[in-house]
Amino acid sequence: MIEIVGIQFKNASRVYYFSPLEYKFHVGEYAIVETVRGLELGKVIIANRMVEDDELSHELKPVVRKANDHDLVLSKKHEEQAPESFKIFKKYVGELNLPMKPLYCEYTIDGSKIIFYYSADERVDFRDLLKLLTPHFKTRVELRQIGPREAARVVGGIGSCGRVICCKTCLNNFDFVTMKMAKEQGMSLNTNKISGVCGKLMCCIGYEHEMYLELKKEVPNVGQLVKTPNCKCCKVISVDYIKKIVSVQENPDGAPVKYEAKEVSLVVPRDPNEQDAELVVSNEDIIEEVETIEEATENVVETKEDKSKKKIYKPFVKNNNNNKKKKNKKNDNKK
C-alpha cells in the first residue's frame, strides 16, 4: 500500500497522483508540485489515502510543499498576464503566416517559464517564432502542440445534445472510442453524425458503452424473432435501449408496432454473444448415424486364422466405389 494525494491543474482535467510526504492535504487545498513543465500550482481533488501498488502506472513524484498565500497571489497575477501574452503570440504567428492555431498560454508558478499551446495538422517549424518571442518576454519560452481533443477541451463548445461538451465540464480522461461501440449502441455509422466538435468520435460513446452492454441483456437485438401480445412470431426492426422500447413488424404491409421490452419474449432464446451460431447437428444426421451402426453390426464374418471363429465387425464405409477398387487390387496381387 502507498499513500497518495490526487492533484488537478485545471478544471475537468486529469487527476494526477503524487506522494504527500509528511503533509496532510484536504480536498480544496492547493499544493506546489514539480512536473515536466516546471513548478506548478495544483488543486487537491483527492485527499491523503492509501492505494494498492497495482493502481499506480508509474513512480510517484513527491509534492514540493503546501501552497501559501504568496503562491495564490502569484498565480492570480499570472492569470491576468496570460491574455496579453497570448495576444502577442497570435500576432507573431499571423505575421510569420505559420500553419498553427494558437490556443492559450500559461506561466509556471515561479514565473521562470511561459508556455504557449497550439494545434496543427502537421509538425510546424517555429524557430523563427521563438526568435521573436524570447526577446520580447525576456524569459524562457516553450511551445507545445496538443491534439484535437485537448484543443476542444480548451476552446469549449456545444455538442449535438445541446449541452456543453463533456471534456469541458465533467470528463477527466479521454477514453478509447471505436465504431464498433457506436454500432452496438444502435447509432448511425455516419461519421459526421457521431463526431464531436473536435472531429473525432464523441467521447460519450466510450463512457456510455458499459451501460448499453447491460441494457442489451434486457432488450432483444435488431433482427431477432420475438413473440408479442398480438403476434406469435415477428421480427424486431428497431430498438430504443434507453426507453426499452422494441419496434416489430407484425404485418408485412403494415406500420411497425412498438412494445415495451417486458411485453415481448424471444421465440428462440439464445446467448447474445453467440448471435451468429450455426447448426452443428440435426435430427436427420443422428438418424443416419444410427442406421449406419445397425448395418455395421449385421456384417459379421469369421476369420480364417482364428479357429475359434471369433466374430469381428466390418468398418462401415460410405463410399462403395473405394471398396470395389480395394478388392480389385487384392485380386490382382493374388494373380
Secondary structure as the mmCIF struct_conf table of DSSP 4:
data_model
#
loop_
_struct_conf.conf_type_id
_struct_conf.id
_struct_conf.beg_label_comp_id
_struct_conf.beg_label_asym_id
_struct_conf.beg_label_seq_id
_struct_conf.end_label_comp_id
_struct_conf.end_label_asym_id
_struct_conf.end_label_seq_id
STRN STRN1 ILE A 2 GLN A 8
BEND BEND1 PHE A 9 LYS A 10
TURN_TY1_P TURN_TY1_P1 ASN A 11 ALA A 12
STRN STRN2 VAL A 15 SER A 19
TURN_TY1_P TURN_TY1_P2 LEU A 21 GLU A 22
TURN_TY1_P TURN_TY1_P3 VAL A 27 GLY A 28
STRN STRN3 TYR A 30 THR A 35
TURN_TY1_P TURN_TY1_P4 VAL A 36 ARG A 37
STRN STRN4 GLY A 38 VAL A 51
HELX_RH_3T_P HELX_RH_3T_P1 ASP A 53 GLU A 55
BEND BEND2 SER A 57 HIS A 58
HELX_LH_PP_P HELX_LH_PP_P1 GLU A 59 LEU A 60
STRN STRN5 LYS A 61 LYS A 66
HELX_RH_AL_P HELX_RH_AL_P1 ASP A 69 LEU A 96
TURN_TY1_P TURN_TY1_P5 ASN A 97 ASN A 97
BEND BEND3 PRO A 99 PRO A 99
STRN STRN6 LYS A 101 TYR A 107
TURN_TY1_P TURN_TY1_P6 ILE A 109 ASP A 110
BEND BEND4 GLY A 111 SER A 112
STRN STRN7 LYS A 113 SER A 119
BEND BEND5 ASP A 121 GLU A 122
HELX_RH_AL_P HELX_RH_AL_P2 ARG A 127 PHE A 137
TURN_TY1_P TURN_TY1_P7 LYS A 138 LYS A 138
BEND BEND6 THR A 139 THR A 139
STRN STRN8 ARG A 140 GLN A 145
HELX_RH_AL_P HELX_RH_AL_P3 PRO A 148 VAL A 155
STRN STRN9 ILE A 158 ILE A 158
TURN_TY1_P TURN_TY1_P8 SER A 160 CYS A 161
BEND BEND7 GLY A 162 ARG A 163
STRN STRN10 VAL A 164 VAL A 164
HELX_RH_AL_P HELX_RH_AL_P4 CYS A 166 THR A 169
TURN_TY1_P TURN_TY1_P9 CYS A 170 CYS A 170
BEND BEND8 ASN A 173 ASN A 173
HELX_RH_AL_P HELX_RH_AL_P5 MET A 179 GLU A 184
TURN_TY1_P TURN_TY1_P10 GLN A 185 GLY A 186
TURN_TY1_P TURN_TY1_P11 THR A 191 LYS A 193
BEND BEND9 ILE A 194 ILE A 194
STRN STRN11 SER A 195 SER A 195
TURN_TY1_P TURN_TY1_P12 VAL A 197 CYS A 198
BEND BEND10 GLY A 199 LYS A 200
STRN STRN12 LEU A 201 LEU A 201
HELX_LH_PP_P HELX_LH_PP_P2 MET A 202 MET A 202
HELX_RH_AL_P HELX_RH_AL_P6 CYS A 203 TYR A 207
TURN_TY1_P TURN_TY1_P13 GLU A 208 GLU A 208
HELX_RH_AL_P HELX_RH_AL_P7 HIS A 209 LEU A 215
TURN_TY1_P TURN_TY1_P14 LYS A 216 GLU A 218
BEND BEND11 VAL A 219 VAL A 219
HELX_LH_PP_P HELX_LH_PP_P3 PRO A 220 ASN A 221
TURN_TY1_P TURN_TY1_P15 VAL A 222 GLY A 223
STRN STRN13 LEU A 225 THR A 228
TURN_TY1_P TURN_TY1_P16 PRO A 229 ASN A 230
STRN STRN14 CYS A 231 ASP A 240
TURN_TY1_P TURN_TY1_P17 TYR A 241 LYS A 244
STRN STRN15 ILE A 245 GLN A 249
BEND BEND12 GLU A 250 ASN A 251
TURN_TY1_P TURN_TY1_P18 PRO A 252 ASP A 253
BEND BEND13 GLY A 254 GLY A 254
STRN STRN16 VAL A 257 GLU A 260
HELX_RH_3T_P HELX_RH_3T_P2 ALA A 261 GLU A 263
STRN STRN17 SER A 265 LEU A 266
BEND BEND14 VAL A 267 VAL A 268
HELX_RH_3T_P HELX_RH_3T_P3 PRO A 272 GLU A 274
TURN_TY1_P TURN_TY1_P19 GLN A 275 ASP A 276
HELX_RH_AL_P HELX_RH_AL_P8 ASN A 283 GLU A 298
STRN STRN18 VAL A 300 GLU A 302
BEND BEND15 LYS A 304 GLU A 305
TURN_TY1_P TURN_TY1_P20 LYS A 307 SER A 308
STRN STRN19 LYS A 311 TYR A 313
HELX_LH_PP_P HELX_LH_PP_P4 LYS A 314 PHE A 316
BEND BEND16 LYS A 318 LYS A 318
HELX_RH_AL_P HELX_RH_AL_P9 ASN A 320 LYS A 334
#
